[in-house]
Amino acid sequence: MRLLGLILLTCLAAFAQVTDGVATSVTRSVILTADQADFSLIAAVPLATTQQQVVQILQEAGFPNLTSTGTYLTQNYDYSRNPPTTETLLVYQFSLTVPAGELGSTVKAAETLRGKMPAPLLSFQYAASLNASPTTVEAMRQTLLPQLFAEAQKTNDGVLLAGIAEKFGGTEAGEKAKKILDEKGTPGELVLGRDLLLEHPDLLGPDALDLDPRLLDGDGDNGELADGGVTLAPGELRLALRDHGSSDERVETRTLEPEPYSRARAAAQEVLYTRLLTTEKNPDAGRFERYVPFFVTGTVDPGGGFYVYPGVKTRKYQSEDQKLYE
């Protein structure tokens, strides 16, 4: 049976909306069994044809429970004539969902209709895909949500807890996450390193941190963010800066009013939360491998001698900081 990778807990297009208008999503990749087939049916007919006429033809061909998804006009060009002629056609588009086991029979019905189209059909096209049904998605979500909460509780991850509490406030896990956050009181600091900001430059925009993009342009003459990046704390923003020609970092603190602080924190949490759930960690990567992609090995001979050999890692490097090695 075909397996499909889904971005689960988002329910394909569900987002949580915080009070300041910044959307945040809760995602985790899982594998689900496809238990339904989704069809898209497109029928082109003369302009005078009604939707009911088309529906009747499709239902008689073996397509029940149709849902209309669109109606539009298109041009049909006939180059067999001299000069070529143009005809305006009306196009009706429908969706149809059947159990995965009926995929073959439904495709056969579509091919039969394509091979012998009754009037007034002039053209018929279809497409099909296998997907997990909403019931299957919801069942898996209810299974994974407690696991996600347990992970957040074990690691004491405030970003993960906030995402669960915000998105799933009506569930047991959401209520537990909210209770933990309430007991903690004032939210802690969020650190956004320079590499993260380079990866998500939209965080510098007015709907987030509202910082000058020149802080990441590589020109030290106009001030440049150091590796420490930005620290977002209640009521303030601390910038780790490095001036031109200097390797030393200095910290600049800016005061934030409640509204811009809330907006900046929501945007930062979304990025950190998504990165937390979707980034695959490499267990072979060393703590300082980002800066030193080398290894050290050694031996002790029978006489007691100790030998150490450095080497460069030859496996595929997966650092997000490619500029460090260019």
C-alpha positions in Angstrom: 0.0 0.0 0.0 1.3 3.4 -0.9 2.7 5.5 1.9 2.7 9.2 1.9 4.7 11.7 3.9 2.6 14.4 5.4 3.2 17.5 7.5 0.9 16.3 10.2 -0.3 18.6 13.0 -1.0 21.4 10.5 -3.9 19.5 9.0 -2.5 20.5 5.5 -3.5 24.2 5.8 -4.4 24.9 9.4 -2.6 27.8 11.2 -2.9 29.3 14.6 -3.4 33.1 14.7 -2.0 35.0 17.6 -3.4 38.3 18.7 -1.0 40.5 16.9 -1.7 39.0 13.5 1.4 36.7 13.2 0.6 33.2 12.1 2.4 30.3 13.7 2.2 26.6 12.7 2.8 23.3 14.5 4.4 20.7 12.3 6.0 17.3 12.4 6.7 15.0 9.5 5.2 11.5 9.7 4.3 8.6 7.4 0.6 7.8 6.9 -1.1 5.1 4.9 -3.0 6.5 1.9 -6.6 5.4 2.4 -8.4 7.6 -0.1 -8.1 8.6 -3.8 -8.8 12.3 -4.7 -9.9 13.0 -8.3 -10.1 16.2 -10.2 -12.4 16.1 -13.2 -12.5 18.7 -15.9 -15.1 18.8 -18.6 -15.2 21.3 -21.5 -18.6 22.0 -23.2 -20.3 24.6 -25.4 -21.3 27.9 -23.8 -25.0 27.0 -23.6 -24.4 23.9 -21.5 -25.5 24.0 -17.9 -23.7 22.6 -15.0 -26.5 20.2 -14.2 -26.2 18.6 -17.7 -22.5 18.0 -17.1 -23.2 16.6 -13.6 -25.7 14.2 -15.0 -23.3 12.9 -17.6 -20.5 12.3 -15.1 -22.8 10.6 -12.6 -24.1 8.2 -15.3 -20.5 7.5 -16.1 -19.8 6.4 -12.6 -18.8 9.5 -10.7 -21.2 10.1 -7.7 -20.9 12.7 -5.0 -19.3 15.4 -7.1 -18.2 18.7 -5.7 -17.9 21.8 -7.9 -14.5 23.5 -7.6 -14.6 26.0 -10.5 -16.0 27.3 -13.7 -14.1 29.2 -16.3 -13.8 29.9 -20.1 -11.1 28.7 -22.5 -10.3 28.9 -26.1 -10.3 26.0 -28.5 -8.2 26.4 -31.7 -8.9 24.3 -34.8 -5.9 24.3 -37.1 -7.4 21.7 -39.4 -9.3 24.5 -41.2 -7.9 27.2 -43.3 -8.0 29.8 -41.9 -7.9 28.3 -38.4 -11.0 28.8 -36.3 -11.5 29.7 -32.6 -14.2 28.5 -30.3 -14.9 29.7 -26.8 -15.7 26.8 -24.4 -17.2 26.6 -20.9 -15.1 24.5 -18.5 -16.6 22.9 -15.4 -14.2 21.5 -12.8 -15.2 19.0 -10.0 -13.5 17.0 -7.2 -14.4 13.5 -6.2 -13.1 11.4 -3.3 -13.3 7.6 -3.2 -11.7 4.9 -1.0 -8.2 4.0 -2.1 -9.4 0.5 -3.1 -11.7 2.0 -5.7 -8.9 3.9 -7.5 -8.6 1.4 -10.3 -12.3 1.1 -11.1 -12.7 4.9 -11.0 -9.8 5.4 -13.4 -11.3 2.7 -15.7 -14.6 4.7 -15.7 -12.7 7.9 -16.5 -10.9 6.2 -19.4 -14.2 4.8 -20.7 -15.7 8.3 -20.7 -12.7 9.7 -22.5 -12.9 7.1 -25.2 -16.5 7.7 -25.9 -17.7 11.2 -24.8 -21.5 11.8 -25.1 -22.8 15.2 -26.3 -22.4 17.9 -25.3 -18.9 17.0 -23.9 -16.1 18.2 -26.1 -13.2 17.4 -23.8 -12.7 15.4 -20.6 -9.6 15.3 -18.4 -8.9 13.9 -15.0 -6.1 13.6 -12.4 -5.9 11.5 -9.3 -3.8 11.3 -6.2 -3.6 9.0 -3.2 -3.8 10.7 0.2 -4.5 10.1 3.9 -8.1 10.9 4.8 -8.9 13.6 7.4 -10.0 10.8 9.8 -6.6 9.1 9.5 -4.8 12.4 9.9 -6.8 13.3 13.0 -6.2 9.9 14.6 -2.5 10.2 14.1 -2.5 13.7 15.4 -4.2 12.6 18.6 -1.5 9.9 18.9 1.4 12.2 18.3 0.3 15.2 20.4 0.8 13.6 23.8 4.2 12.4 22.6 5.1 15.9 21.5 4.0 17.3 24.8 6.1 14.7 26.7 9.1 15.7 24.7 8.6 19.4 25.4 8.1 18.6 29.1 11.2 16.4 29.3 13.5 19.0 27.6 11.7 21.9 29.3 11.5 23.5 25.9 9.5 26.8 26.2 9.2 27.3 22.4 7.7 23.8 21.9 5.4 24.2 24.9 4.2 27.6 23.6 3.4 26.2 20.2 1.4 23.3 21.7 -0.5 25.6 24.1 -1.3 28.1 21.3 -2.3 25.7 18.6 -4.0 23.0 20.7 -5.5 24.9 23.6 -8.6 22.8 23.6 -6.8 19.5 24.1 -5.4 17.9 27.2 -1.8 18.4 26.0 -2.6 22.1 25.2 -4.0 22.7 28.6 -1.1 21.1 30.3 1.4 23.1 28.2 -0.4 26.3 29.1 -0.4 25.5 32.8 3.4 24.9 32.7 3.9 28.2 30.9 1.7 30.1 33.4 3.7 28.6 36.3 6.9 29.8 34.7 5.6 33.4 34.7 7.7 35.8 32.6 8.8 34.3 29.3 12.5 33.7 29.0 14.9 35.0 26.4 15.0 34.0 22.8 18.4 33.9 21.1 18.5 34.3 17.3 22.0 33.7 16.0 23.4 35.4 13.0 23.3 32.1 10.9 19.5 31.8 11.7 18.9 35.4 10.7 20.8 34.9 7.4 18.6 31.8 6.8 15.4 33.8 7.6 16.0 37.4 6.6 12.3 38.1 6.9 12.9 38.2 10.7 14.5 41.6 10.1 11.3 43.0 8.6 8.8 45.5 10.3 6.5 42.6 11.2 9.2 41.0 13.3 12.4 42.4 14.7 12.3 45.6 12.6 16.1 45.8 12.1 18.2 47.4 9.4 19.0 44.7 6.8 22.5 46.2 6.4 23.4 44.5 9.7 23.7 41.4 7.6 25.3 42.7 4.4 28.9 41.9 5.4 30.0 45.5 5.4 31.6 46.3 8.8 31.7 50.0 8.0 27.9 50.3 8.7 27.9 47.9 11.7 27.5 44.2 11.4 25.7 41.5 13.5 28.2 39.2 15.2 27.7 35.4 15.6 25.7 36.1 18.7 23.0 37.7 16.6 20.0 39.1 18.5 18.6 38.3 22.0 15.0 39.0 22.5 14.1 39.6 26.2 10.9 41.0 27.8 10.8 44.7 26.9 14.2 44.8 25.2 16.3 43.7 22.2 20.0 43.1 22.6 22.2 43.1 19.5 25.7 41.5 19.4 27.6 43.8 17.0 31.1 43.8 15.5 32.6 46.9 14.1 34.8 47.1 11.0 38.3 45.8 11.5 37.6 44.4 15.0 36.9 40.9 16.2 35.5 42.0 19.5 31.8 42.0 20.0 29.8 44.8 21.7 26.2 44.6 22.9 23.7 47.3 22.0 20.4 47.2 23.9 17.2 48.7 22.5 13.9 49.1 24.4 10.8 47.5 23.0 7.2 48.6 23.8 4.7 45.8 24.5 3.2 45.7 21.1 6.4 45.5 19.0 7.9 43.1 21.6 4.9 40.8 21.3 5.1 40.9 17.5 8.8 40.2 17.4 8.5 37.3 19.9 5.7 35.7 17.9 7.7 35.8 14.7 10.9 34.5 16.4 9.0 31.7 18.1 7.5 30.5 14.8 10.9 30.3 13.2 12.5 28.6 16.2 9.6 26.2 16.7 9.5 25.1 13.0 13.3 24.7 13.0 13.1 22.6 16.2 10.6 20.1 14.7 11.9 19.9 11.1 15.7 20.0 11.5 17.2 16.5 11.4 20.1 16.2 13.9 23.2 14.3 12.9 24.4 12.2 15.8 27.9 12.0 14.3 28.4 15.8 14.2 30.7 17.1 16.9 29.9 20.0 19.2 32.4 22.4 17.5 32.2 20.9 14.0 30.6 24.1 12.7 34.0 25.8 13.1 36.5 22.9 13.0 35.6 20.2 10.5 38.5 18.0 11.6 38.9 14.9 13.7 41.8 13.6 15.9 42.7 10.0 16.3 45.6 8.3 18.1 47.2 5.0 19.2 49.4 3.8 22.0 52.2 1.4 21.0 53.4 -1.6 23.2 56.3 0.5 24.4 54.0 3.2 25.9 54.4 5.7 23.1 51.4 7.9 22.3 50.7 9.0 18.8 48.0 11.5 17.7 47.0 12.2 14.1 44.7 15.0 12.9 42.6 14.6 9.8 39.9 16.3 7.7 36.5 14.8 7.7 35.7 13.3 4.3 32.0 12.6 4.8 29.5 15.0 3.3 29.5 18.1 5.4 26.1 19.4 6.4 26.8 22.7 8.1 24.4 25.6 7.4 27.4 28.0 7.6 28.8 27.4 4.1 30.4 30.8 4.1 32.8 29.7 6.8 34.4 27.3 4.3 34.3 29.3 1.0 
